[in-house]
Amino acid sequence: MQETEGLISPKGEGLPRIITDFVVVGSGVAALRCALTLAKYGDVHLITKGKLVDSNTFEAQGGIAVPLSPDDSPEKHLEDTLAAGCGLSNPRAVEILVKRGREKVEELIEWGAVFDRENGKYHLSREGGHTRNRILHAGGDATGKEVARVLISRIMITRNITFHEFTFAVDLLVGDGKCIGLIAFREREGFMIFLSKAVILATGGAGQVFRETTNHRLITGDGIAMAWRAGVEVMDMEFLQFHPTSLYIAGTARLLISEAVRGEGGILVNKFGQPFMKNYHPDGDLAPRDVVSRSILEEMLRTESTHVYLDVSHLPYEIFRNRFPHILKACEDVGIDIRKEPIPVRPSAHYFIGGIRVDEEGRTSLPGLYACGECADSGLHGANRLASNSLLEGLVFGEIVGETVGNSEKEKITINSIPYPSKYPQGSHLHLDLEDVKMSLKSLMSRNVGIIRDEEKLQEAKERIDFWWGYIMNREFFSPTGWELQNMLIIARLMVEAAYLRKESRGVHYRKDYPEEKSEWCKHIVLKRGCKPIFIKGG
């Protein structure tokens, strides 16, 4: 049996224990929806390292893709999703998403979600890669906030869900080949043990591994890294989607400028005010995200500029104000009058397509451990996620994983001693400036493992990460700051390894030394700690 690896040394048998039916880690749409389903089957403890609202879901401006118009259908949605995935999408997972999506959105509406209407009907917009208007929005550009509001309100009134805010899940506990819980840390109480029939990871992606990101500051790849340390398979780690347009103002957070702005007629222009997207793709500003991000970067290089612009000055101001109030306020806060000047934008790390390898019901390669949402990878998105499919994914697969766990994990936990990870850091007295290492890692990843990659850059990244690995991963830390950095290093190393292996360009993974898509690379790369890579046929 493979030994597990942890970030902390064994803490003995005296730690506080919480014994429950199910533990869910995360507080985004997938975690919340999964917890609500699990509550039908037993007691649920939901762990999140910030507040319940500290998630990418809460900050999501984009909408929910769901076919509601007469000229649309689940079949058309399926076709668009498969096309975006560049041959690597799992058709079974895609079919589940599009067939169950509408009922999950209607359920959300029954629970009190309010989506935008126009003339009495739901207002549906169009985003890149979609052939129909099917993007449902709330509050103009605050869809995620509305989804989170409704789900959190349900959590609050569900009797057998207990949530633990500001609680960091550190290491999984594996006994006799099964995940039986985890060790967590909270500032005031210190370390604590959660024991359960099953653990469900719904911790989100890993955008904070990059300098430029739209992700919440807490999204550091913790769940994926924790699973990998426990010997769980991860897949597609080379595929990270960059959002083409984040607000680019020095010193400010990279606020996402929703793709719906271009769907409503916004035009990308270079520093000379010239539209350029038609030079790169026939769909122009509504080309798929990977194409738009790469085109923006190439235009920035061509014009020797740090960014491009999104021109909305020709759009009716009142319509823009109603549709995008959050974006409008952000622009006004930094002195941009959208009626007179374009919005400076550039691509930022946005959505992690790779993650913990799961089947269509969220099972990982470790019994007792499940995953859903952005940290999980069933092959749903292939090599490139279709815009506005992620909130829908959380709703659909959050429920599916909850049902799967509730129906299959019935055996109560009985243990004699805590099965701490068998490998762990041995300690170090070296003083480290963790923030300096973290910023250096983020800059390296943005520079070398970003939108355009090549062997030289990837090799340089590998060598640098290996250097940091030598003295960061062998040290035991006693706070989330250190554990986050260790998790980020794991994610970075896995990304570089997979990107180096994939000697082609496909979807969001573009290598200028291998610029063509190759049929022999229509396969997934699966990585497991201590093992050689596994290649699995895609599609």
N, C-alpha and C positions, 0 to 999 in steps of 0.2 A: 504494500500500500504506500502511495506517495506521501511523503511528509509535507506538512503545511508550513507556511512561513508567515511570521507576524512582525509587527512593528515594535512590539513591547515584550519584555520578559515576563514569564509567569508571575502572577500576583498572589498565588496561594489560594486557599479555600475560604478565606474569611471575607471576601468581598460581598456586598449586598447582592442578593439574587432576586430577579423577577421571573417567575415561572408562569408562562401564559400559553395560549394556543398558537398565536401567530405574531410574528414581528415583521413590520413593514418599515423600510428605511427610505426616507424621502418625503417631500410634501408637495410635489407637483401634481399635475392632472392624473398621471398613471398611479402614483402612490395613493392619492385620495380616493380615486375610483376603486382601486383594488381593496383598500381598507373597508370601504362601505360594503362591498360584496362579501368580504371575509366575515364581517360582523354578523352575517346570517348563520355562520357556522361555529362561532366561538368568540372568545375574548381576543382583542387585537391591541397591540401596543405599537404606536407609530412614532418613529424616532426621526428627528430632523435636527441638523446641526445649527440652524438659525431659528427664526420664527416660522410659523406655518406659511406665511406669505413670502418667505425668502426662497423664491424658485424662478426658473425661467418661464414657467407657466404664467405667473402673476405679471410678468413684464412683457409677455407676448403681444405684439401689436397685430400680427397677421391673424387671419380668421380661421375658420374651420371649413375644409373642403367637403361639401355634401351636395349631391345632385338633387335639386329641388325644382328646377325649371322644366317646362314641358318638353324642351328640346334636349334634355340631358337624361342620363341614366347611370346606374351603377356600372354597366358594361363600358360606357364611354369613360367614366372615371378610372376604371381598371386599365383601359387602353392607355390613357395618359400617364398613369402611374408606372406601368411597365415600360413605356417609352422613355420616361425620365431615368429609369434604373439601368439603362444601357446593357441589357442582357443578363444582369446579375440578380434581378428581383426574384424573390420566391413567389411564384404565382398563387400558391395556396394561401399564403399570408395576405397577399394583395386582395384576393377574392373575399376573404373573411372581412377585411377592412371595409371594402366598398359595399358589401352586402349588409353588414351590421351597422354601418355608420349612421344611416338616417335614423334608425330607432334609438340610438344612443343620444343623438342631438335632440330628438323629440322628447326623450326622457329628461334631458337637461332643461328643456323648456317647461315641462310639467313641474319640475322642481323650482321653477322661478326665474330661469335665465331669460334675459330680455335682449333680443337681437334687433338690429336696425331694420326699419321698414321704410318703404317708399310707396306712397299711394296705397297704403294698406297691405302691401305684399312685402315679403322679406327682400331686402336689398342684397343682390348677389353681384359681386365684382369678379374680375378675372385677373389671374396672376400668371407669371411665366410658366410655360409648359402645359397649361390648361387650354383645352379647345372649346370650353364653354364657360360661361359665367356661373360659378358655383361656390364662390367664397362668401361665407356668412360671417358678418361682423357684429360686434357689440360696442357701443359707445364710440363709433367711428374707428378708432385705432386702439381700443382697449379690450379686445376680445378675451385675452388671457386673464385679465383681472376679473371679468365677469364670470368666466368659467370657474376660477379659483374661489370667488365669492360664494357661488352656489354650492360647490362641493364642500367647502369649509363649513358653511352653515349646516349642511347635512351631517358632517362629522360631529359638530357641536351638540346635536340633538340625538345622536346615536349612542345609546346607553353603554354598550360594551366596547367602545373605542377609547383608549387612553393615549393621549399624545404627550411626547417628551420633547419640548423645545430646547434649543441650545445644548443638544446632546450629540456627541461625535461618535459614530460607529467606527471603532478602530480595527478590530480583527474578527473574522469569523471563527466559530468554534466547531471543530469537526471531530466526531467520535464514531468509531467503527465504520468509517466510510460515509457518514451522513452528516449534513450540517444540522446542528442541534441548537444553534443560537449564536450569540456574538458578545464581545466585550465592548463596552462603551465608556465614554468619559463625559462628565459634566463638571463644570468649573467648581461649583460649591461642594458637590458630593464626592468628586473624584471618580475612580473607576467603579463600574458596576457590571453585573452579568445578566444577560437576558437569555433564558432558555425557552425553547418553543418547539412545536411540531414541525414548523417550517419558517424559513426566513425569506422574505421577498425584497429584493433590491430594486428600488425605483429612484435612484440617486441623480438622474440626469446625466449630462454629457461631461465634457472636459474643456470647454472653451477657454478657461483661464490659463491653460497651458500656453496660450498665445498672447502676445502683447496687445494686439488689436482684437477685441472680442465684444460681441453684443451680450455675452452671458453675464448672469448675476455673479457677483464677486465670490460666492461660495461654491461655484461649479468647478471643482478641481479634479474630477475623475475618480472620486474616492471609492465608489461602489465597484467600478471596473477593476481598479487596482487591488482592492481587497479580495475580490473574487479570484483574480490571477494569482495572488499570493497563496490562496488556498488550493491551487492546482486546477482551477476551473478554466475551461477553454474560452478564449476570446477570438473574435473574427472580424475581418474587414477593417483592421485598425488603421489602414492607410487612407480610409475615406472620411474626410471631414469637410463639411460643406461651409463655404464662406458666403456670407450674405453680401450681395454686391454693394449695397448702399447703407453705410452707417454715417452718421453726422460726423464730419471731420473738423473739429475745433480743438486747437492745442490746449491741453490741460483739462479737457472735459471727458466724461465717460463717452464711449462710442454708442450713442443712442441709435437704435435701428430705425431706418427710414423705410417704412413698410413697402413691400413690393406692390401693394395695391395703389400706391401713388402713381407708379408707372402704368398700372392697369387703368387708372382714371385719365391718363394722358400725359403724365410727366415725361420729360425727354432728357436723356443724358447728353451732356455737351462737354467738350474739352475746355481748356483755359482760354481758348480763342472764341468760345461761344458756338463752336461747330458741333452739330449732332454727329455721332460716329458709329452708333451700334449697327446701322445698316451695312457698314463696311466689314463687319465681322460675322453677321448672321442675318438671314432673310427675315426672321421674325423681329429684328431690331430690338427695341427696348423690352419686348416681351419674350425674348429668347430664354431658354432654361438658365437657372441660376449659375451653374458652373461656367456656362458660356459668357454670361454677362460679367461675372467676376474676373474671368481671365481677360476679357476684352478691355475692361476698365484698367487692369494692371498694364496691359500692353499699350494702351493709349497714354497712360501716365509715363511709361518709359519713353514712348515716342515723342511726347511733348515736354519731357523733362520736368514733370510736375509731381507734387506729392499727393494730388487728388484730382478728381474731376468734379463736375457739378450736375445737379438735378434741377432742371428748369421747370418751374410750375407757374411762372408769371402769366402764362396765357390761359390758365384755368380760372374759372369764376371763383372769386375769393370766398363768397359765402358758402359755396359748395365745399370748397377745401376746408373751411373752418368747421363745418358740420361733420365732414367725413374724417378729418384728421386733427382733432383738437389738441391731442397730446403732442404731435409733431409740430403743429403751429406754435404752441406755447414754448417748446424747446428752442425753436428758431428765434422767436421773439426775445427769449431770455438771453441769447447771445448777440442780439442786435441785428438779426437778419430779417429784412422785410421781403417776404416771398413775392410780393407784387412787383418789386423793383429789381431784385437780385436773386441769382440761383443759389441753391443750397450746396455747400461743399460736402462731398461724400467720397468714401473709399471703401473697399471690401474689408470685412472683419470676420474672424472665426465665429461660426454661428451654431451649427448643428453637427453632432457627432453621429455619423451613420454607423460606424463600427461599434463594437461593444461586446458584452457577454453573450456568447453563443447560446441561443435558446431555440426550442421548437415552437410551433404555432400556439402552444399553450403555456409558454414561459418556462419550461423545464430547462435547467442548465445541465452540464455534465456531472454535477455533484448532487446526489440525492438529497432532498430536503431543502435545496436552494433554488429559488426561482427569481426571475427578473422580468421587468416590463418597463415600457417607456424608452427614453433616449439611451439609457445605459445598456439596454438589451438589443440584440441583433438576431432577428429571425430571417434576415435576408429581405425583409419587407421593402426597403428603400433601394436595394441593389447598390449601384455605384453613385446614385444621386437622388436625393429626396425631392419629390414633387412638392411645391410650395403649399403650405397650409394643410399638409397631411399629418403633422405631428400631434396637434391637439386631438385630432380624431383618433390617431393611434392610441393615445393615452386613455381616451374614453373606452374604446373598443377592447383593447388588449388588457387594460387594467381590470375590467370586469371578467374577461376570460380567464386570466391568471387567478383571480380570486375564486372563481367557480372551480377551477382545476384543483387548486390547493384545498379548498373546503371539502371537496368530494373525495380526495385521495389521501390527505395527510390526517389520519384519525388516531394514530398511536400516540399515547401520552409519553412525555419525556421522563425517563428515570435514569439518573446517573449517580455514580459513586464519587467521582472526582471530576473537576473541570478539565476538559481536554485542550489545554492551551496549545498554540502552535509550537511545533517541535524545533523550528529554527527561528532565531530572533537575534537582534543586534546585541553585541557584547559590550557596547558602551564605548565612549570616547571622551577625553577631556579637552579636545580641541574646541576653542571658541569660534563660533560661526556667526556671520552676519546673514541670517536666513533670507532677509528681504533682498539683499544684494544677489544672492544665488538665484532666488526666484525670478527677479527681473532679468538676470542674465539668461536664464533658461527660456523665459517668454520671448525675449528678443531673438535668441538663437532659433527657436521654432518658427517665429514669424519670418525670419530671414531665409532659413534653409529648408523648412518643411511646410512652406506656405502654398500659395496657389500654383506656382511654377517651380518644379523640382528638377534636380539632375543628380547623377551619381556623385559628382564632386561635392555638392552641397550636403547630400545625405551622409556621405562618409565623414565630412567635417563635423556634422551634427552628432554622429555616432561617437566619434572620438571625444568630443567635448562632454557628452552625456556620460560616457563611461568614466571619464575623469571625475566628474561630480559624484557619480554613483559610488566610487571607491571610498569616499569619506562621508557621504551623506547617509547611504543605506546601511552602513555598519555602525551607525550611532543610534542610541536609544533617546528619543525625545519624550517630553512629558507634557506636551501641549499640542493643540490642533495646528498651530503654525508649522511645527516640524513635521507632523504627520501629513499635512497637506502637501508640503514640498516633496516628501518621499513619494506620495501618490502621483504627483505631477511628473516626477522623474520616471516612474514606472510607465505612465501613459506615453510620455515622450519617447522612451526607448522602444516601446512596442510599435508606435507609429513609424518611427524611423526604420525599424526592421522590416515591417510590412511594405513600406513605400520603396525600400531598397530592393526587396524581392520582386515586386510587380514591375517588370520591365516592359511596360506599355503605358498608354494613356487611355483612361476610361473614366467617364463621369467626372467627379470632382478631383480625381487623381490625374494630374498632368505632369509628364516628364518630357522636358524639351529634348533629352537625348533619346527618347523613345516616343515620338509624338503621335504615333498611330495606334489605334485600337487593334489588338491581335486576337484572332479567334481562339488560339491555344491558351489565352489568358482569361477565357470566360469561366473563371473559377474563383472560389473564395479562398483566402489565406486564413488558416486557423492556427493560432499560437497557444502554447501551453507551457507553463514554467518547467524548465528542465528537459523539454522534449523538442524534437525537430519539427519544423513547420509541416502542417498537413494541408493538402490542396483538395478542395471539394468542388465538383462541377456545379456551375451556377445555372439559374433559370429553371 
